[in-house]
Amino acid sequence: MRQHPLTLDKQTINIVRVMYKNRHIDNIVPKQYYLLMPPKIRELIKKLEKVGFSNRGGKGSHRNYIHPKGIAVTISGKLGEDAKKYQENEVKRKIVEAQK
């Protein structure tokens, strides 16, 4: 039986389980696409709010978040849309900056 070229080994699947906080990802088919799923905009917003960012409004689909330390970040897009890679990276940078 041939394996799909993107089939993941057990170690990679365990890493993904930790990344997705042991949600029932085993029920998601096919398993080889775990690492290809980008986070949703709502997930980025939850991460920001968890660290202490608050929404200071915006126009249209843009949301401006500010941290008490003065760090600002703008997230654009509808809540259910997939986040772009640059948005993911920006949120990670701002969270690290806020935790210093």
ZAVEX-53321 format. One record per atom (N, C-alpha, C): residue number from 0; residue in one letter; atom name; x, y, z. Coordinates in steps of 0.001 Angstrom, whole numbers, plus 500000, padded with zeros to 6 digits. Layout:
N
    nr   rest   atom       c1       c2       c3
   NUM      A     CA        X        Y        Z
...
% end
This chain:
100
    nr   rest   atom       c1       c2       c3
     0      M      N   500836   498817   500000
     0      M     CA   500000   500000   500000
     0      M      C   500876   501240   500000
     1      R      N   500576   502169   499104
     1      R     CA   501368   503393   499007
     1      R      C   500917   504407   500036
     2      Q      N   501891   505144   500594
     2      Q     CA   501569   506205   501538
     2      Q      C   501464   507527   500792
     3      H      N   500605   508378   501286
     3      H     CA   500498   509712   500724
     3      H      C   501819   510432   500984
     4      P      N   502310   511252   500055
     4      P     CA   503604   511918   500252
     4      P      C   503652   512848   501450
     5      L      N   502498   513298   501947
     5      L     CA   502494   514195   503103
     5      L      C   502169   513487   504413
     6      T      N   502191   512158   504449
     6      T     CA   501873   511429   505662
     6      T      C   502898   511776   506744
     7      L      N   502412   512022   507954
     7      L     CA   503274   512436   509056
     7      L      C   503642   511247   509930
     8      D      N   504843   511310   510511
     8      D     CA   505248   510260   511440
     8      D      C   504683   510562   512832
     9      K      N   504843   509631   513764
     9      K     CA   504248   509770   515100
     9      K      C   504817   510964   515864
    10      Q      N   506116   511220   515716
    10      Q     CA   506737   512331   516432
    10      Q      C   506132   513667   515973
    11      T      N   505959   513827   514682
    11      T     CA   505387   515062   514167
    11      T      C   503941   515218   514622
    12      I      N   503181   514138   514634
    12      I     CA   501796   514198   515085
    12      I      C   501732   514600   516556
    13      N      N   502656   514113   517385
    13      N     CA   502688   514497   518801
    13      N      C   503005   515973   518965
    14      I      N   503903   516499   518134
    14      I     CA   504225   517927   518178
    14      I      C   502983   518737   517820
    15      V      N   502266   518283   516814
    15      V     CA   501059   518977   516389
    15      V      C   500005   518926   517481
    16      R      N   499890   517791   518181
    16      R     CA   498921   517689   519279
    16      R      C   499204   518735   520344
    17      V      N   500485   518932   520650
    17      V     CA   500855   519940   521640
    17      V      C   500506   521330   521103
    18      M      N   500772   521571   519817
    18      M     CA   500468   522870   519224
    18      M      C   498979   523170   519284
    19      Y      N   498160   522163   519075
    19      Y     CA   496715   522357   519069
    19      Y      C   496079   521986   520406
    20      K      N   496877   521924   521463
    20      K     CA   496419   521711   522843
    20      K      C   495558   520462   522983
    21      N      N   496000   519385   522353
    21      N     CA   495354   518073   522465
    21      N      C   493862   518088   522134
    22      R      N   493444   519014   521260
    22      R     CA   492066   518949   520790
    22      R      C   491900   517649   520022
    23      H      N   490702   517273   519727
    23      H     CA   490451   516002   519068
    23      H      C   490842   516069   517600
    24      I      N   492126   516293   517362
    24      I     CA   492565   516428   515981
    24      I      C   492660   515084   515292
    25      D      N   492592   513982   516055
    25      D     CA   492628   512673   515415
    25      D      C   491378   512451   514576
    26      N      N   490313   513175   514870
    26      N     CA   489084   513020   514110
    26      N      C   489106   513806   512806
    27      I      N   490097   514683   512649
    27      I     CA   490200   515482   511431
    27      I      C   490900   514653   510372
    28      V      N   490324   514585   509223
    28      V     CA   490896   513789   508137
    28      V      C   491193   514735   507000
    29      P      N   492268   514614   506319
    29      P     CA   493363   513684   506518
    29      P      C   494409   514235   507479
    30      K      N   495095   513355   508157
    30      K     CA   496079   513745   509166
    30      K      C   497251   514517   508573
    31      Q      N   497574   514268   507310
    31      Q     CA   498770   514878   506730
    31      Q      C   498644   516394   506579
    32      Y      N   497454   516938   506779
    32      Y     CA   497282   518371   506604
    32      Y      C   497311   519154   507907
    33      Y      N   497646   518532   509037
    33      Y     CA   497684   519233   510323
    33      Y      C   498541   520488   510265
    34      L      N   499724   520344   509713
    34      L     CA   500670   521454   509735
    34      L      C   500335   522516   508701
    35      L      N   499431   522227   507797
    35      L     CA   499113   523173   506743
    35      L      C   497947   524087   507101
    36      M      N   497294   523840   508241
    36      M     CA   496129   524637   508615
    36      M      C   496577   525935   509290
    37      P      N   496322   527082   508670
    37      P     CA   496665   528349   509318
    37      P      C   495655   528666   510410
    38      P      N   496056   529467   511406
    38      P     CA   495101   529840   512453
    38      P      C   494062   530809   511893
    39      K      N   492951   530907   512567
    39      K     CA   491908   531861   512192
    39      K      C   492216   533213   512839
    40      I      N   491635   534263   512294
    40      I     CA   491812   535607   512859
    40      I      C   491359   535625   514315
    41      R      N   490248   534932   514616
    41      R     CA   489739   534924   516000
    41      R      C   490754   534306   516957
    42      E      N   491553   533329   516500
    42      E     CA   492571   532715   517358
    42      E      C   493690   533703   517662
    43      L      N   494075   534507   516672
    43      L     CA   495101   535529   516914
    43      L      C   494589   536550   517929
    44      I      N   493325   536927   517804
    44      I     CA   492741   537906   518719
    44      I      C   492685   537351   520134
    45      K      N   492335   536080   520280
    45      K     CA   492309   535457   521609
    45      K      C   493688   535483   522249
    46      K      N   494719   535194   521446
    46      K     CA   496085   535222   521976
    46      K      C   496454   536622   522451
    47      L      N   496106   537637   521654
    47      L     CA   496418   539014   522034
    47      L      C   495702   539401   523327
    48      E      N   494421   539067   523413
    48      E     CA   493653   539442   524604
    48      E      C   494128   538701   525844
    49      K      N   494605   537489   525665
    49      K     CA   495110   536701   526788
    49      K      C   496349   537353   527406
    50      V      N   497148   538014   526581
    50      V     CA   498373   538651   527050
    50      V      C   498111   540037   527631
    51      G      N   496934   540611   527336
    51      G     CA   496609   541904   527923
    51      G      C   496295   542997   526923
    52      F      N   496254   542679   525648
    52      F     CA   495898   543668   524641
    52      F      C   494400   543928   524716
    53      S      N   493986   545167   524455
    53      S     CA   492561   545483   524428
    53      S      C   492222   546130   523086
    54      N      N   491014   545891   522639
    54      N     CA   490549   546398   521355
    54      N      C   490195   547867   521509
    55      R      N   490817   548721   520733
    55      R     CA   490499   550149   520806
    55      R      C   489704   550609   519593
    56      G      N   489057   549658   518912
    56      G     CA   488200   550004   517785
    56      G      C   488919   549876   516461
    57      G      N   488212   550210   515425
    57      G     CA   488766   550134   514080
    57      G      C   487685   550460   513081
    58      K      N   488026   550380   511828
    58      K     CA   487079   550714   510777
    58      K      C   486966   549528   509836
    59      G      N   485753   549103   509588
    59      G     CA   485556   547960   508706
    59      G      C   486027   546685   509376
    60      S      N   486843   545924   508671
    60      S     CA   487328   544658   509220
    60      S      C   488650   544823   509972
    61      H      N   489082   546050   510168
    61      H     CA   490335   546301   510882
    61      H      C   490054   546488   512370
    62      R      N   490900   545862   513176
    62      R     CA   490802   545984   514627
    62      R      C   492170   546423   515159
    63      N      N   492161   547441   515982
    63      N     CA   493398   547950   516564
    63      N      C   493473   547501   518017
    64      Y      N   494544   546831   518351
    64      Y     CA   494747   546361   519721
    64      Y      C   495935   547090   520310
    65      I      N   495806   547450   521582
    65      I     CA   496886   548153   522267
    65      I      C   497114   547505   523626
    66      H      N   498373   547439   524005
    66      H     CA   498782   546867   525289
    66      H      C   499044   548024   526251
    67      P      N   498864   547822   527537
    67      P     CA   499146   548906   528501
    67      P      C   500565   549465   528398
    68      K      N   501505   548695   527858
    68      K     CA   502873   549194   527689
    68      K      C   502999   550118   526479
    69      G      N   501922   550270   525700
    69      G     CA   501955   551159   524541
    69      G      C   502210   550438   523221
    70      I      N   502239   549140   523235
    70      I     CA   502477   548356   522027
    70      I      C   501164   548229   521268
    71      A      N   501179   548564   519987
    71      A     CA   499958   548524   519183
    71      A      C   500122   547546   518021
    72      V      N   499009   546932   517653
    72      V     CA   498988   546016   516520
    72      V      C   497612   546106   515871
    73      T      N   497583   546041   514540
    73      T     CA   496329   546075   513792
    73      T      C   496115   544723   513138
    74      I      N   494935   544172   513333
    74      I     CA   494552   542893   512724
    74      I      C   493417   543178   511751
    75      S      N   493566   542719   510525
    75      S     CA   492510   542918   509541
    75      S      C   491962   541575   509090
    76      G      N   490689   541575   508727
    76      G     CA   490049   540363   508243
    76      G      C   488874   539980   509115
    77      K      N   487982   539178   508541
    77      K     CA   486826   538693   509288
    77      K      C   487285   537623   510268
    78      L      N   486544   537429   511335
    78      L     CA   486943   536508   512404
    78      L      C   487161   535084   511902
    79      G      N   486369   534626   510962
    79      G     CA   486457   533247   510495
    79      G      C   487468   533014   509390
    80      E      N   488110   534061   508901
    80      E     CA   489088   533911   507819
    80      E      C   490401   533347   508353
    81      D      N   491129   532709   507463
    81      D     CA   492464   532233   507810
    81      D      C   493396   533434   507924
    82      A      N   494249   533406   508933
    82      A     CA   495216   534486   509120
    82      A      C   496351   534331   508115
    83      K      N   496843   535438   507636
    83      K     CA   497988   535438   506732
    83      K      C   499259   535213   507548
    84      K      N   500287   534744   506888
    84      K     CA   501548   534444   507577
    84      K      C   502134   535702   508225
    85      Y      N   502051   536846   507531
    85      Y     CA   502603   538073   508100
    85      Y      C   501836   538494   509346
    86      Q      N   500519   538217   509383
    86      Q     CA   499735   538547   510570
    86      Q      C   500143   537671   511745
    87      E      N   500344   536390   511450
    87      E     CA   500805   535458   512490
    87      E      C   502134   535914   513081
    88      N      N   503070   536252   512194
    88      N     CA   504401   536675   512650
    88      N      C   504343   537970   513449
    89      E      N   503514   538913   512999
    89      E     CA   503395   540183   513712
    89      E      C   502820   539980   515110
    90      V      N   501801   539144   515227
    90      V     CA   501198   538873   516531
    90      V      C   502223   538211   517452
    91      K      N   502979   537251   516944
    91      K     CA   504008   536605   517762
    91      K      C   505030   537619   518256
    92      R      N   505486   538511   517360
    92      R     CA   506472   539531   517750
    92      R      C   505919   540452   518826
    93      K      N   504680   540886   518663
    93      K     CA   504082   541815   519621
    93      K      C   503848   541155   520980
    94      I      N   503496   539883   520975
    94      I     CA   503300   539168   522243
    94      I      C   504618   539033   522974
    95      V      N   505678   538686   522256
    95      V     CA   507009   538574   522879
    95      V      C   507433   539931   523423
    96      E      N   507190   540981   522652
    96      E     CA   507545   542327   523086
    96      E      C   506763   542736   524342
    97      A      N   505513   542352   524414
    97      A     CA   504675   542707   525572
    97      A      C   505081   541951   526830
    98      Q      N   505636   540756   526657
    98      Q     CA   506012   539932   527809
    98      Q      C   507377   540262   528356
    99      K      N   508114   541146   527712
    99      K     CA   509459   541526   528203
    99      K      C   509355   542380   529434
% end
